Amino acid sequence: MATILQNHYVLAVHNVKATAEFFGKLGFTISSEPPGWIFVERDNCMIMLGDCRASLPAENLGDHSYFGYLLVNNAAEFYEEVRKNGVLIHHALADKPWGMREFGVQSPEGHRIMIGEVIL
């Protein structure tokens, strides 16, 4: 059976530079800037930010503005890192009954990401 080697997300945004700056506050760095795109990476995760100014704004999508879940080895440490960097916390860090310690963040355009660690 084939194995998934890495996570890549494609995200339509109205302002690729501002969104790349937001991901910088999450510890991502710019790895490539092909025309109309900025790719950011951290560890084994890449997010490809596409310039889609005519797309429906994420803030208008409500619960459908979630686009990813990042599994980390220390959610509390990651939480403190992004909080200190001024990232908008959408859901505070909490232990969940499904065996995860997790929190959520929101980009300036309204895209939401959950970040969690297994705590079974």
N, CA, C and O of each residue as an XYZ file, in Angstrom:
480
protein
N       0.848     -1.174      0.000
C       0.000      0.000      0.000
C       0.898      1.243      0.000
O       1.942      1.263      0.652
N       0.489      2.255     -0.723
C       1.235      3.513     -0.778
C       1.173      4.233      0.565
O       0.215      4.066      1.320
N       2.199      5.037      0.862
C       2.311      5.766      2.122
C       2.257      7.263      1.871
O       2.909      7.759      0.952
N       1.492      7.987      2.671
C       1.493      9.457      2.607
C       2.769      9.940      3.278
O       3.036      9.600      4.430
N       3.550     10.725      2.567
C       4.845     11.170      3.069
C       4.829     12.549      3.705
O       5.669     12.851      4.554
N       3.887     13.383      3.307
C       3.902     14.757      3.793
C       2.531     15.377      3.585
O       1.753     14.898      2.759
N       2.228     16.427      4.318
C       0.983     17.163      4.191
C       1.224     18.439      3.397
O       2.127     19.210      3.722
N       0.434     18.667      2.370
C       0.439     19.937      1.644
C      -0.998     20.426      1.597
O      -1.908     19.659      1.282
N      -1.204     21.681      1.905
C      -2.522     22.293      1.804
C      -2.471     23.356      0.711
O      -1.440     24.001      0.520
N      -3.557     23.538      0.007
C      -3.693     24.631     -0.951
C      -4.776     25.542     -0.396
O      -5.882     25.094     -0.096
N      -4.452     26.819     -0.261
C      -5.373     27.759      0.359
C      -5.542     28.981     -0.543
O      -4.567     29.660     -0.867
N      -6.784     29.256     -0.946
C      -7.102     30.434     -1.748
C      -7.202     31.638     -0.820
O      -7.960     31.622      0.150
N      -6.432     32.684     -1.123
C      -6.430     33.885     -0.274
C      -6.532     35.140     -1.128
O      -6.252     35.120     -2.327
N      -6.934     36.220     -0.494
C      -7.038     37.500     -1.185
C      -5.737     38.288     -1.142
O      -5.484     39.115     -2.019
N      -4.905     38.040     -0.128
C      -3.650     38.770      0.019
C      -2.563     37.764      0.416
O      -2.411     37.439      1.594
N      -1.812     37.276     -0.575
C      -0.824     36.234     -0.291
C       0.287     36.720      0.643
O       0.745     35.961      1.497
N       0.720     37.956      0.496
C       1.799     38.467      1.358
C       1.359     38.564      2.815
O       2.084     38.127      3.709
N       0.179     39.133      3.063
C      -0.310     39.249      4.444
C      -0.551     37.869      5.046
O      -0.281     37.655      6.228
N      -1.052     36.937      4.252
C      -1.296     35.584      4.765
C       0.015     34.877      5.041
O       0.115     34.133      6.017
N       1.025     35.088      4.206
C       2.347     34.513      4.462
C       2.926     35.074      5.765
O       3.574     34.346      6.517
N       2.698     36.352      6.034
C       3.160     36.956      7.299
C       2.461     36.300      8.487
O       3.094     36.043      9.511
N       1.162     36.026      8.360
C       0.434     35.324      9.412
C       1.073     33.965      9.676
O       1.317     33.613     10.830
N       1.348     33.197      8.621
C       1.956     31.887      8.813
C       3.369     31.997      9.380
O       3.845     31.074     10.041
N       4.038     33.112      9.127
C       5.328     33.364      9.759
C       5.203     33.414     11.279
O       6.109     32.980     11.990
N       4.089     33.939     11.779
C       3.832     33.982     13.223
C       3.564     32.590     13.787
O       3.645     32.382     14.998
N       3.241     31.627     12.903
C       3.076     30.231     13.315
C       4.374     29.446     13.141
O       4.404     28.233     13.347
N       5.440     30.141     12.761
C       6.737     29.497     12.616
C       7.044     28.981     11.224
O       8.053     28.303     11.028
N       6.192     29.289     10.248
C       6.442     28.879      8.869
C       7.386     29.873      8.199
O       7.426     31.048      8.563
N       8.140     29.392      7.221
C       9.007     30.263      6.428
C       8.639     30.111      4.954
O       8.139     29.071      4.525
N       8.896     31.158      4.201
C       8.620     31.126      2.765
C       9.659     30.239      2.095
O      10.861     30.429      2.277
N       9.181     29.261      1.312
C      10.097     28.357      0.618
C      10.123     28.604     -0.886
O      11.085     28.233     -1.559
N       9.071     29.229     -1.420
C       9.012     29.464     -2.857
C       7.967     30.532     -3.149
O       6.984     30.673     -2.423
N       8.199     31.293     -4.239
C       7.244     32.323     -4.653
C       7.034     32.284     -6.159
O       7.418     33.215     -6.866
N       6.412     31.190     -6.662
C       6.088     31.181     -8.091
C       5.014     32.231     -8.374
O       4.330     32.669     -7.449
N       4.852     32.646     -9.641
C       3.863     33.687     -9.958
C       2.467     33.338     -9.424
O       1.928     32.270     -9.715
N       1.892     34.262     -8.634
C       0.550     34.090     -8.094
C       0.482     33.237     -6.839
O      -0.611     32.944     -6.354
N       1.615     32.838     -6.308
C       1.657     31.936     -5.156
C       2.742     32.339     -4.177
O       3.715     32.996     -4.545
N       2.564     31.935     -2.917
C       3.647     31.889     -1.935
C       3.495     30.558     -1.213
O       2.420     30.240     -0.705
N       4.571     29.780     -1.167
C       4.576     28.508     -0.447
C       5.294     28.726      0.874
O       6.394     29.279      0.903
N       4.674     28.292      1.971
C       5.298     28.385      3.291
C       5.433     26.978      3.857
O       4.609     26.103      3.591
N       6.496     26.774      4.649
C       6.754     25.451      5.211
C       7.196     25.544      6.660
O       7.827     26.510      7.088
N       6.841     24.508      7.392
C       7.360     24.296      8.741
C       7.393     22.787      8.952
O       6.394     22.100      8.739
N       8.525     22.288      9.363
C       8.698     20.857      9.601
C       8.246     20.068      8.364
O       8.807     20.260      7.285
N       7.254     19.193      8.494
C       6.802     18.365      7.375
C       5.499     18.856      6.756
O       4.766     18.076      6.148
N       5.211     20.127      6.906
C       3.958     20.682      6.399
C       4.240     21.840      5.448
O       5.035     22.727      5.759
N       3.588     21.830      4.294
C       3.665     22.945      3.345
C       2.249     23.469      3.109
O       1.301     22.694      2.984
N       2.121     24.788      3.051
C       0.855     25.420      2.702
C       1.121     26.290      1.484
O       1.965     27.185      1.509
N       0.380     26.008      0.416
C       0.536     26.734     -0.841
C      -0.560     27.790     -0.907
O      -1.736     27.471     -1.085
N      -0.163     29.048     -0.761
C      -1.105     30.169     -0.729
C      -1.289     30.700     -2.141
O      -0.346     31.212     -2.744
N      -2.507     30.577     -2.671
C      -2.794     31.022     -4.026
C      -3.523     32.350     -4.047
O      -4.451     32.567     -3.267
N      -3.108     33.238     -4.936
C      -3.725     34.553     -5.093
C      -5.075     34.380     -5.792
O      -5.137     34.210     -7.009
N      -6.141     34.425     -5.015
C      -7.506     34.221     -5.525
C      -8.391     35.352     -5.021
O      -9.298     35.131     -4.218
N      -8.126     36.552     -5.491
C      -8.831     37.738     -4.999
C     -10.331     37.713     -5.250
O     -11.079     38.387     -4.542
N     -10.789     36.954     -6.237
C     -12.219     36.911     -6.555
C     -12.966     35.824     -5.779
O     -14.182     35.691     -5.915
N     -12.244     35.049     -4.968
C     -12.901     33.963     -4.239
C     -13.732     34.505     -3.077
O     -13.518     35.622     -2.605
N     -14.687     33.684     -2.628
C     -15.515     34.043     -1.482
C     -14.625     34.182     -0.249
O     -13.839     33.275      0.026
N     -14.714     35.271      0.501
C     -13.880     35.438      1.688
C     -14.124     34.337      2.721
O     -15.268     33.954      2.965
N     -13.055     33.835      3.321
C     -13.163     32.765      4.316
C     -14.057     33.175      5.480
O     -14.768     32.338      6.035
N     -14.031     34.440      5.854
C     -14.852     34.893      6.977
C     -16.346     34.718      6.703
O     -17.145     34.723      7.639
N     -16.736     34.562      5.424
C     -18.143     34.348      5.067
C     -18.527     32.867      5.046
O     -19.686     32.536      4.797
N     -17.579     31.985      5.301
C     -17.829     30.555      5.212
C     -18.269     29.918      6.526
O     -18.650     28.748      6.547
N     -18.220     30.671      7.615
C     -18.622     30.140      8.920
C     -17.815     28.915      9.293
O     -16.585     28.939      9.237
N     -18.495     27.838      9.675
C     -17.804     26.617     10.082
C     -16.992     25.996      8.955
O     -16.112     25.176      9.219
N     -17.259     26.357      7.726
C     -16.529     25.797      6.593
C     -15.211     26.515      6.330
O     -14.535     26.223      5.343
N     -14.842     27.445      7.195
C     -13.565     28.135      7.008
C     -12.398     27.351      7.602
O     -11.250     27.780      7.483
N     -12.671     26.192      8.249
C     -11.589     25.323      8.715
C     -10.934     24.673      7.518
O     -11.623     24.181      6.624
N      -9.606     24.664      7.487
C      -8.961     24.022      6.353
C      -7.897     23.014      6.753
O      -7.417     22.276      5.892
N      -7.509     22.950      8.014
C      -6.470     21.994      8.355
C      -6.397     21.706      9.837
O      -6.865     22.482     10.670
N      -5.796     20.568     10.143
C      -5.529     20.171     11.522
C      -4.069     19.766     11.565
O      -3.660     18.830     10.878
N      -3.282     20.466     12.367
C      -1.858     20.162     12.491
C      -1.635     19.350     13.754
O      -1.951     19.802     14.854
N      -1.099     18.169     13.596
C      -0.749     17.316     14.727
C       0.677     17.661     15.147
O       1.602     17.585     14.338
N       0.853     18.040     16.415
C       2.166     18.466     16.926
C       2.565     17.592     18.114
O       1.748     16.842     18.648
N       3.827     17.699     18.517
C       4.296     16.889     19.641
C       4.123     17.589     20.987
O       4.271     16.952     22.030
N       3.807     18.903     20.985
C       3.625     19.632     22.237
C       2.687     20.821     21.978
O       3.136     21.914     21.634
N       1.407     20.593     22.147
C       0.414     21.633     21.843
C       0.548     22.849     22.765
O       0.363     23.984     22.325
N       0.868     22.618     24.034
C       0.997     23.737     24.981
C       2.155     24.655     24.587
O       2.031     25.877     24.663
N       3.262     24.078     24.173
C       4.416     24.871     23.740
C       4.090     25.651     22.464
O       4.428     26.829     22.348
N       3.442     24.997     21.521
C       3.047     25.655     20.275
C       2.058     26.786     20.580
O       2.152     27.868     20.000
N       1.121     26.537     21.480
C       0.129     27.531     21.877
C       0.819     28.796     22.412
O       0.480     29.909     22.010
N       1.771     28.618     23.305
C       2.480     29.767     23.873
C       3.272     30.511     22.807
O       3.329     31.741     22.816
N       3.879     29.771     21.894
C       4.653     30.373     20.804
C       3.779     31.281     19.945
O       4.146     32.426     19.682
N       2.629     30.781     19.509
C       1.791     31.593     18.615
C       1.073     32.707     19.369
O       0.843     33.782     18.816
N       0.720     32.459     20.622
C       0.083     33.500     21.431
C       1.029     34.685     21.617
O       0.616     35.839     21.503
N       2.300     34.393     21.903
C       3.304     35.458     22.061
C       3.521     36.227     20.766
O       3.902     37.397     20.791
N       3.277     35.567     19.625
C       3.442     36.217     18.322
C       2.203     36.985     17.877
O       2.170     37.516     16.767
N       1.179     37.049     18.738
C       0.003     37.858     18.452
C      -1.009     37.217     17.524
O      -1.811     37.918     16.907
N      -0.987     35.892     17.415
C      -1.947     35.198     16.555
C      -3.314     35.165     17.243
O      -3.400     34.940     18.450
N      -4.374     35.389     16.477
C      -5.731     35.334     17.006
C      -6.077     33.895     17.361
O      -6.122     33.026     16.491
N      -6.319     33.649     18.642
C      -6.702     32.322     19.124
C      -8.217     32.192     18.976
O      -8.973     32.990     19.530
N      -8.648     31.192     18.233
C     -10.072     30.971     17.999
C     -10.676     30.065     19.061
O     -11.804     30.284     19.502
N      -9.925     29.046     19.471
C     -10.315     28.143     20.560
C      -9.124     28.021     21.493
O      -8.023     27.692     21.049
N      -9.325     28.280     22.774
C      -8.240     28.188     23.755
C      -7.759     26.740     23.899
O      -8.496     25.796     23.615
N      -6.542     26.593     24.334
C      -5.952     25.278     24.574
C      -6.780     24.528     25.614
O      -7.076     25.061     26.683
N      -7.151     23.288     25.295
C      -7.957     22.483     26.211
C      -7.773     21.002     25.895
O      -7.512     20.617     24.755
N      -7.915     20.188     26.929
C      -7.926     18.739     26.753
C      -9.342     18.330     26.367
O     -10.312     18.715     27.020
N      -9.448     17.544     25.298
C     -10.745     17.152     24.760
C     -11.048     15.694     25.105
O     -10.125     14.899     25.283
N     -12.332     15.334     25.202
C     -12.702     13.962     25.552
C     -12.289     12.931     24.506
O     -12.326     11.732     24.783
N     -11.899     13.371     23.315
C     -11.469     12.434     22.269
C      -9.963     12.176     22.316
O      -9.394     11.641     21.365
N      -9.311     12.560     23.435
C      -7.909     12.234     23.642
C      -6.917     13.183     23.003
O      -5.782     12.800     22.720
N      -7.337     14.422     22.771
C      -6.453     15.422     22.175
C      -6.367     16.646     23.075
O      -7.355     17.039     23.694
N      -5.190     17.245     23.145
C      -5.001     18.582     23.722
C      -4.865     19.486     22.502
O      -3.940     19.331     21.705
N      -5.796     20.433     22.361
C      -5.814     21.195     21.116
C      -6.269     22.633     21.317
O      -6.842     23.001     22.342
N      -5.985     23.435     20.283
C      -6.449     24.816     20.234
C      -6.632     25.200     18.776
O      -6.168     24.503     17.874
N      -7.314     26.317     18.557
C      -7.547     26.774     17.193
C      -7.085     28.209     17.010
O      -7.163     29.028     17.927
N      -6.603     28.497     15.806
C      -6.195     29.850     15.444
C      -6.979     30.287     14.218
O      -7.571     29.470     13.512
N      -6.969     31.597     13.980
C      -7.675     32.149     12.833
C      -6.785     33.154     12.124
O      -6.172     34.012     12.759
N      -6.719     33.041     10.803
C      -5.927     33.975      9.999
C      -6.668     35.300      9.877
O      -7.863     35.366     10.167
N      -5.981     36.349      9.455
C      -6.651     37.639      9.250
C      -7.796     37.566      8.234
O      -8.720     38.377      8.298
N      -7.752     36.615      7.304
C      -8.824     36.463      6.315
C      -9.953     35.564      6.810
O     -10.972     35.430      6.132
N      -9.790     34.947      7.977
C     -10.840     34.124      8.543
C     -10.652     32.626      8.415
O     -11.513     31.868      8.864
N      -9.549     32.165      7.816
C      -9.281     30.725      7.759
C      -8.915     30.231      9.155
O      -8.148     30.873      9.872
N      -9.474     29.084      9.528
C      -9.217     28.535     10.858
C      -8.433     27.229     10.756
O      -8.628     26.428      9.841
N      -7.548     27.046     11.720
C      -6.690     25.861     11.785
C      -6.745     25.340     13.209
O      -6.650     26.112     14.163
N      -6.896     24.044     13.352
C      -6.796     23.403     14.668
C      -5.404     22.815     14.795
O      -4.826     22.328     13.823
N      -4.873     22.869     16.016
C      -3.536     22.362     16.313
C      -3.654     21.517     17.557
O      -4.169     21.982     18.574
N      -3.181     20.270     17.498
C      -3.360     19.410     18.639
C      -2.305     18.326     18.798
O      -1.513     18.049     17.897
N      -2.327     17.729     19.975
C      -1.439     16.613     20.296
C      -2.246     15.495     20.941
O      -3.228     15.745     21.639
N      -1.825     14.272     20.701
C      -2.484     13.113     21.292
C      -2.084     13.038     22.766
O      -0.902     13.141     23.095
N      -3.080     12.856     23.666
C      -2.789     12.779     25.109
C      -3.374     11.541     25.754
O      -3.550     11.510     26.972
N      -3.677     10.530     24.979
C      -4.328      9.321     25.508
C      -3.746      8.904     26.785
O      -4.177      7.907     27.364
